[in-house]
Amino acid sequence: MSTAVEAVDGKDVRLAPAGPRPSLSRARRSLVTAVIFLAPALFLLGVLIGYPVVYSVWRSLFDASGRNFVGGANYVTMFTDPATFLSIRNNVIWVIVAPVTCTVLGLIFAVLMNRIRWASAFKLIVFMPMAISMVASGVIFRTLFQENPDLGAVNAGLVAIHDAVADGAGYPGARPRDGVGLTGTGGAVESGAAVPAGGQQDFPLVGILGATLPGDAATAVPASKAADDEITGTVWLDFVTGGGGVDGELGDGKKGLPGVTVQAVDSAGAVVASAVTGADGTYAISGLDPGDYRVGLPASNFAANYAGVSWLGPTLVTAVIILAYVWIWAGFAMVMIASGLSAMDVSLQEAARVDGASEWQVFRRITAPLLSPVLIVVFITLIINVLKIFDLVYVIPPGSSLPSASVIAVQLWTVSFGGGNDQGLGSALAILLLVLVLPFMIINVRRFRMEREQ
């Protein structure tokens, strides 16, 4: 160890001995240790992320066979193909609707949890769908929204409500028995000849399955004799299960058709009076002036029964899928925002209330601004999630509606492995998806760094 001497103002000043230099081998050992610990993670990142990204970029420059270099042709096709363009449009709808809805509902639920007695049970109920896989959730919603009301609970409820408030009964496919003097025009059934007030007009109909008759349908009977200002008659199913009976005549257990609207039409074509058949199919149109009338059954009697809404059709299927997504992910948003609320300084809110601020003012001026970092993280996380959505979109729509509901991830799978066998175009779609997701991931990472630095 040597001592350094330095001249200061003409005098020799003896400096303290210089300390030992750090060992170069120690720095190398630290570097080697860091490399050993990072190597597995770097290897996995390279295999699972780096290589697929590089290979996808390279593969997107070749045709479907992978042998002919086509440059940017796949990217041109991607933005000119109608199916791909529809998938991009659907992804835009998803990004606009789903994250906003989940974040808003999560905020509402999180705020409500602080004000209700059974907050834990409420939180469990809302968060429970997160425990169900996306595929299972898709199966649940596909079953709920089946168009057939015998299978779909939603349409079954709509049909029950409609039948409770709607007038009359529907007998789709019904038609008059041939050779009994009735005519069918435009779906309606009319008497072949004019009927005078005080007369009778029967309507034997066929084309109706006996099993579809209302539960209150009784055996058809002849109508009572009409008064001078009435027209009476019977509407019945002119068919006997197992055979028998005389065509066009009552008897042999033939069933009346209840709930059928019968109208009397004057010579000018105006409906002057109407009646509805009872359980035994009889009716009585009263209050008629003397004269002749055409008696008919309007076409509304024979319209198809209300079967609900085509939820899984091309028009509404995307809305149903987004609803399923919101049902699952609103709980995630609620828990994240609730954690932000629990970490908030409540003294600021209490001070505002003491100063006379309303609850809405406290929420808008204090709670929401303080929650903005959490809201932004939740919102961006959901955007990243919906950009990659695949499971629900693939499971819920029937085959006929899948093209209308397709998103980028589903289109990627379809053109690559689902029959298209064009992995060049599929790789271009994968790169597009990466480019769309990457900015939001960077924003999220920066937000996390800013919060950690604070």
PEJO-V862399 format. One record per residue. SS is DSSP state (~ for helix, > for strand, _ for the rest). NEAR is the number of other ideal C-beta (glycine too) atoms within 8 Angstrom. Layout:
ss:SS near:NEAR
ss:SS near:NEAR
This chain:
ss:_ near:4
ss:_ near:5
ss:_ near:8
ss:_ near:8
ss:> near:8
ss:> near:7
ss:> near:7
ss:> near:6
ss:_ near:3
ss:_ near:4
ss:> near:6
ss:> near:6
ss:> near:8
ss:> near:6
ss:_ near:8
ss:_ near:4
ss:_ near:8
ss:_ near:6
ss:_ near:4
ss:_ near:3
ss:_ near:4
ss:_ near:6
ss:_ near:6
ss:~ near:6
ss:~ near:6
ss:~ near:8
ss:~ near:9
ss:~ near:8
ss:~ near:8
ss:~ near:8
ss:~ near:8
ss:~ near:8
ss:~ near:8
ss:~ near:8
ss:~ near:8
ss:~ near:7
ss:~ near:7
ss:~ near:8
ss:~ near:8
ss:~ near:7
ss:~ near:7
ss:~ near:8
ss:~ near:8
ss:~ near:8
ss:~ near:9
ss:~ near:9
ss:~ near:8
ss:~ near:8
ss:~ near:8
ss:~ near:9
ss:~ near:9
ss:~ near:8
ss:~ near:9
ss:~ near:8
ss:~ near:8
ss:~ near:12
ss:~ near:10
ss:~ near:8
ss:~ near:11
ss:_ near:14
ss:_ near:11
ss:> near:12
ss:_ near:11
ss:_ near:8
ss:_ near:6
ss:_ near:8
ss:_ near:5
ss:_ near:6
ss:> near:5
ss:_ near:10
ss:_ near:5
ss:_ near:7
ss:~ near:8
ss:~ near:14
ss:~ near:9
ss:~ near:8
ss:~ near:11
ss:~ near:12
ss:~ near:9
ss:~ near:6
ss:_ near:8
ss:~ near:5
ss:~ near:9
ss:~ near:14
ss:~ near:10
ss:~ near:11
ss:~ near:13
ss:~ near:10
ss:~ near:8
ss:~ near:12
ss:~ near:13
ss:~ near:8
ss:~ near:10
ss:~ near:14
ss:~ near:11
ss:~ near:6
ss:~ near:9
ss:~ near:13
ss:~ near:11
ss:~ near:9
ss:~ near:11
ss:~ near:16
ss:~ near:14
ss:~ near:8
ss:~ near:12
ss:~ near:17
ss:~ near:12
ss:~ near:8
ss:~ near:14
ss:~ near:14
ss:~ near:11
ss:~ near:9
ss:~ near:12
ss:_ near:7
ss:_ near:5
ss:_ near:7
ss:_ near:3
ss:_ near:6
ss:~ near:9
ss:~ near:6
ss:~ near:7
ss:~ near:12
ss:~ near:12
ss:~ near:8
ss:~ near:7
ss:~ near:11
ss:~ near:12
ss:~ near:9
ss:~ near:10
ss:~ near:9
ss:~ near:5
ss:_ near:9
ss:_ near:6
ss:~ near:9
ss:~ near:8
ss:~ near:8
ss:~ near:14
ss:~ near:14
ss:~ near:9
ss:~ near:10
ss:~ near:15
ss:~ near:11
ss:~ near:10
ss:~ near:9
ss:_ near:13
ss:_ near:11
ss:_ near:13
ss:_ near:8
ss:_ near:11
ss:_ near:4
ss:_ near:6
ss:_ near:14
ss:~ near:7
ss:~ near:11
ss:~ near:16
ss:~ near:11
ss:~ near:8
ss:~ near:12
ss:~ near:13
ss:~ near:8
ss:~ near:8
ss:~ near:9
ss:~ near:8
ss:~ near:6
ss:~ near:5
ss:_ near:7
ss:_ near:4
ss:_ near:10
ss:_ near:9
ss:_ near:10
ss:_ near:12
ss:_ near:8
ss:_ near:7
ss:_ near:12
ss:> near:8
ss:> near:12
ss:_ near:11
ss:_ near:4
ss:_ near:6
ss:_ near:10
ss:_ near:6
ss:> near:12
ss:> near:8
ss:> near:9
ss:> near:6
ss:_ near:4
ss:_ near:7
ss:> near:11
ss:> near:14
ss:> near:12
ss:> near:12
ss:_ near:6
ss:_ near:5
ss:_ near:7
ss:> near:13
ss:> near:9
ss:_ near:14
ss:_ near:9
ss:_ near:8
ss:> near:9
ss:_ near:9
ss:_ near:11
ss:> near:14
ss:> near:13
ss:> near:16
ss:> near:11
ss:_ near:6
ss:_ near:13
ss:_ near:5
ss:~ near:9
ss:~ near:4
ss:~ near:6
ss:_ near:11
ss:_ near:7
ss:_ near:4
ss:_ near:6
ss:_ near:11
ss:_ near:10
ss:> near:8
ss:_ near:13
ss:_ near:10
ss:_ near:6
ss:_ near:12
ss:_ near:7
ss:_ near:4
ss:_ near:13
ss:_ near:7
ss:_ near:7
ss:_ near:9
ss:_ near:12
ss:> near:16
ss:> near:12
ss:> near:13
ss:> near:16
ss:> near:14
ss:> near:15
ss:> near:13
ss:_ near:11
ss:_ near:9
ss:_ near:9
ss:_ near:4
ss:_ near:4
ss:_ near:4
ss:_ near:5
ss:_ near:12
ss:_ near:6
ss:_ near:9
ss:_ near:8
ss:_ near:7
ss:_ near:9
ss:_ near:7
ss:_ near:7
ss:_ near:7
ss:_ near:14
ss:> near:13
ss:> near:19
ss:_ near:17
ss:_ near:14
ss:_ near:9
ss:_ near:16
ss:> near:13
ss:> near:16
ss:> near:12
ss:> near:15
ss:> near:11
ss:_ near:10
ss:_ near:5
ss:_ near:4
ss:_ near:5
ss:_ near:6
ss:> near:7
ss:> near:9
ss:> near:10
ss:> near:9
ss:> near:10
ss:> near:11
ss:_ near:14
ss:_ near:9
ss:_ near:8
ss:_ near:11
ss:_ near:18
ss:> near:15
ss:> near:15
ss:> near:11
ss:> near:15
ss:_ near:9
ss:_ near:5
ss:_ near:14
ss:_ near:6
ss:_ near:6
ss:_ near:9
ss:> near:7
ss:> near:14
ss:> near:10
ss:> near:14
ss:> near:11
ss:> near:13
ss:_ near:8
ss:~ near:8
ss:~ near:7
ss:~ near:14
ss:~ near:13
ss:_ near:9
ss:_ near:6
ss:_ near:7
ss:_ near:10
ss:_ near:9
ss:_ near:13
ss:_ near:8
ss:_ near:8
ss:_ near:14
ss:_ near:14
ss:_ near:9
ss:_ near:7
ss:_ near:6
ss:_ near:10
ss:~ near:15
ss:~ near:10
ss:~ near:7
ss:~ near:13
ss:~ near:14
ss:~ near:13
ss:~ near:9
ss:~ near:14
ss:~ near:14
ss:~ near:12
ss:~ near:10
ss:~ near:13
ss:~ near:13
ss:~ near:14
ss:~ near:13
ss:~ near:13
ss:~ near:16
ss:~ near:16
ss:~ near:12
ss:~ near:12
ss:~ near:16
ss:~ near:12
ss:~ near:9
ss:~ near:14
ss:~ near:12
ss:~ near:6
ss:_ near:5
ss:_ near:11
ss:_ near:5
ss:~ near:6
ss:~ near:6
ss:~ near:10
ss:~ near:11
ss:~ near:8
ss:~ near:8
ss:~ near:12
ss:~ near:9
ss:~ near:6
ss:_ near:6
ss:_ near:4
ss:_ near:8
ss:_ near:5
ss:~ near:5
ss:~ near:6
ss:~ near:9
ss:~ near:13
ss:~ near:10
ss:~ near:8
ss:~ near:9
ss:~ near:11
ss:~ near:12
ss:~ near:10
ss:~ near:7
ss:~ near:10
ss:~ near:13
ss:~ near:8
ss:~ near:9
ss:~ near:11
ss:~ near:13
ss:~ near:9
ss:~ near:12
ss:~ near:15
ss:~ near:11
ss:~ near:12
ss:~ near:9
ss:~ near:14
ss:~ near:11
ss:~ near:12
ss:~ near:9
ss:~ near:13
ss:~ near:14
ss:_ near:9
ss:_ near:12
ss:_ near:10
ss:~ near:10
ss:~ near:14
ss:~ near:15
ss:~ near:10
ss:~ near:10
ss:_ near:15
ss:_ near:11
ss:_ near:6
ss:~ near:5
ss:~ near:5
ss:~ near:12
ss:~ near:12
ss:~ near:7
ss:~ near:11
ss:~ near:15
ss:_ near:13
ss:_ near:13
ss:~ near:13
ss:~ near:11
ss:~ near:14
ss:~ near:13
ss:~ near:12
ss:~ near:12
ss:~ near:11
ss:~ near:12
ss:~ near:13
ss:_ near:7
ss:_ near:7
ss:_ near:4
ss:_ near:10
ss:_ near:7
ss:_ near:10
ss:~ near:10
ss:~ near:15
ss:~ near:16
ss:~ near:14
ss:~ near:14
ss:~ near:13
ss:~ near:14
ss:~ near:11
ss:~ near:11
ss:~ near:10
ss:~ near:13
ss:~ near:10
ss:~ near:7
ss:~ near:11
ss:~ near:11
ss:~ near:8
ss:~ near:7
ss:~ near:12
ss:~ near:9
ss:~ near:8
ss:~ near:9
ss:~ near:12
ss:~ near:8
ss:~ near:8
ss:~ near:12
ss:~ near:9
ss:~ near:8
ss:~ near:8
ss:~ near:8
ss:~ near:6
ss:~ near:5
ss:_ near:4
